[in-house]
Amino acid sequence: MARIIVALALLGGAAAQLTIDAVNPKVVEAEYAVRGKILDRAGEIERDMAENPDKWPFKEIVRCNIGNPQALGQAPPAFARAVLSQVVLPKSKGSKQVKERADAYRAALRGGVGAYSDSQGVSLVREEVAKFISDRDGYPASPADIFLTDGASAGVRHLTQLLVSGPQDGVLAPAPQYPLYSATTTLFDGTLGSYYLDEAADWAAPVQELKKAYDDVVEKGATPKLLVIINPGNPTGASLPRASLEAIVRFVEERPGLVLAADEVYQENVYGDAPPFISFKKIVRDLDSKIPLVSFHSISKGFTGECGLRGGYFELTNIDTAVKAQLTKLASVSLCSNTMGQVAVGLMVNPPTSGPELKAYEKEKKEKLASLERRANKVAAALDALEGVSCVRPQGAMYLFPSITLPDAAVKAAKRSSMAPDAFYALRLLEGTGLVTVPGSGFGQKNGTWHFRTTFLPAEKQIDNVVQKLAGFHESFLAKYGGGGEL
Ligand SMILES: Cc1ncc(COP(=O)(O)O)c(C=O)c1O
């Protein structure tokens, strides 16, 4: 007995020896605000609500912090799920078209979804992606230049790892920015340069800002290697016009050694009279440009919303074969991306082509996108109408990023709590309404401005309630802190 106790004590001691000091400091330093402190607090509140349901002035936590449509009630894509079911379980029911597609994927998977695929991904799906791209852009695309990935995030990580190995390597990313890019740059110890998007011009990406960020990184002693453009934007929702895309390509052309990373995961999410989506691949080909380009797409967004299946791809344009071989090696180290996600990519880019399946698919797509647009406009108009809040009209993606003018007393109260003022606002919003948003400081923003990001993804029947909660909270926040008095 005594021996067992001694052994357990030793084991306990060994576990305690792994302290935070031993952790890679770059992991500790990296920040990812969309799943940060506000979400942690939401989890705490949710657990408390289970035991003390009457303690909180709301009945549920609504997660508007992340573009995760199915978590907020969006139905999965019907045809894609029918085919996926048959790929996994060939005996399940399905139409002739469903069966044919499932049979083709199963044959291509050689051993089914439980077998590793090639490192770059199943060739049938890469062929489907290449056809989708060439139909979209009017220029050829090759399956050999496509890599299937566990969502766009995994592709971004591969590309960053390929190019960034220390502070001498720079990454230029927008501010505000989806923090995948700052986090990945930190993880690989690179130097981040931020170019500021212009809120007064629908969150445009001005070339003079790109130049400033480029020069800043050079001044810090680093070589800018990667320019990240998110179009349509997250968190801004901006859809960049053609002239802007062309100017960006020219900017890269003038700076040999810079690779353009085009994050185009929201290409299906463009609303109203916003500039239509045009891929950087098309612009590069239209201009007969030779700039190296890596373009990302994902099944997580659009109207597919299959975030949890983790599927995506990137396409290489004007990339040397020796460089491509290194990317293939990186993909090989993880063996392959998950096979269900690969099939889901094929189904996103190659939807049903005929019959009732096509009709149902078109209806589903139209309705989901129209609903997203209605919700975007409704939440944006309601926010814009609030005192001290200004919201750029929604153009694309799944987010609104209103700027908020916070009363001095609120800024002081935030300081006393050692919080950024917009984090203080987002925390009070959560604790008063159950709505989870992300403070603008998690994305980067111009000094002295405050924002928060919210998705407009809650279901249509819930959205009026969300809008009312936002407005009610904002008014009470102003009433509490706005009179100039410090509370
Ligand atoms: C701009 C942007 N890029 C990439 C991603 C990651 O997407 P995935 O789920 O494909 O990894 C997101 C997710 O929200 C995003 O907003």
The ligand as a Gaussian input file, in Angstrom:
#p B3LYP/6-31G(d) Opt

LIG

0 1
 C      -11.595000      34.771000     -43.616000
 C      -11.574000      33.366000     -43.108000
 N      -10.644000      32.537000     -43.573000
 C      -10.576000      31.263000     -43.152000
 C      -11.463000      30.772000     -42.220000
 C      -11.331000      29.369000     -41.765000
 O      -12.246000      28.568000     -42.393000
 P      -12.188000      26.982000     -42.342000
 O      -13.354000      26.553000     -41.531000
 O      -12.294000      26.574000     -43.765000
 O      -10.882000      26.580000     -41.754000
 C      -12.449000      31.607000     -41.711000
 C      -13.388000      31.130000     -40.679000
 O      -14.210000      31.845000     -40.144000
 C      -12.508000      32.938000     -42.172000
 O      -13.433000      33.794000     -41.720000

